[in-house]
C-alpha cells in the first residue's frame, strides 16, 4: 500500500502498477526529476488534484493486482 507521505519514486519502484494512475490523470510525475524528492501527496496536490482520492485509487489498483 502507498501513503501520501511516501516518496514518489520509491512508491513507483515498489508498486509499478501505480504509474497507470498517474497516466490516467495526466500526471508526468513518474518521469519528472522532482519525483526523487517529493512525496505522493505533494506531487498530486501540486497539480491541483485530490491526493486522498488518488492514493485510494492507487491502493485499490495495488490490491487488485496483488490478488491475481
C-alpha positions as CSV (number, residue, x, y, z in Angstrom):
1,X,0.0,0.0,0.0
2,X,1.1,3.6,-0.5
3,X,0.5,6.7,1.6
4,X,0.7,10.5,0.9
5,X,4.0,10.6,2.8
6,X,5.8,8.2,0.5
7,X,8.4,9.4,-1.9
8,X,7.0,9.3,-5.5
9,X,10.0,7.4,-7.0
10,X,10.2,4.9,-4.2
11,X,6.4,4.2,-4.3
12,X,6.5,3.6,-8.1
13,X,9.6,1.4,-7.8
14,X,7.8,-0.7,-5.1
15,X,4.4,-0.7,-6.9
16,X,5.0,-0.1,-10.7
17,X,1.3,-0.5,-11.4
18,X,0.5,2.9,-9.8
19,X,2.1,4.6,-12.8
20,X,-1.2,3.8,-14.5
21,X,-3.0,6.1,-12.1
22,X,-0.5,8.9,-12.8
23,X,-1.1,8.4,-16.6
24,X,-4.8,8.2,-16.2
25,X,-4.8,11.7,-14.5
26,X,-2.3,13.3,-16.9
27,X,0.5,13.4,-14.3
28,X,4.0,13.1,-15.6
29,X,5.4,12.7,-12.0
30,X,6.9,9.3,-12.7
31,X,9.4,10.7,-15.2
32,X,9.9,14.1,-13.5
33,X,13.2,14.9,-11.8
34,X,11.3,16.2,-8.8
35,X,9.9,12.8,-8.2
36,X,13.0,11.7,-6.3
37,X,12.5,14.4,-3.6
38,X,8.7,14.8,-3.5
39,X,6.0,12.8,-1.7
40,X,2.9,11.4,-3.4
41,X,0.8,13.9,-1.5
42,X,3.0,16.9,-2.6
43,X,3.2,15.9,-6.2
44,X,-0.5,15.2,-6.6
45,X,-1.6,18.3,-4.7
46,X,0.8,20.5,-6.7
47,X,-1.2,19.5,-9.8
48,X,-4.5,20.6,-8.2
49,X,-5.8,17.1,-7.7
50,X,-7.2,15.4,-4.6
51,X,-4.3,13.4,-3.1
52,X,-6.6,11.3,-0.9
53,X,-8.7,10.2,-3.8
54,X,-5.7,9.3,-6.0
55,X,-4.0,7.5,-3.2
56,X,-7.2,5.5,-2.6
57,X,-7.3,4.7,-6.4
58,X,-3.6,3.6,-6.3
59,X,-4.2,1.3,-3.3
60,X,-7.2,-0.3,-4.9
61,X,-5.2,-1.0,-8.0
62,X,-2.4,-2.5,-5.9
63,X,-4.9,-4.7,-4.1
64,X,-6.4,-5.9,-7.4
65,X,-3.0,-6.6,-8.9
66,X,-1.8,-8.5,-5.9
67,X,-4.9,-10.6,-5.8
68,X,-4.2,-12.0,-9.3
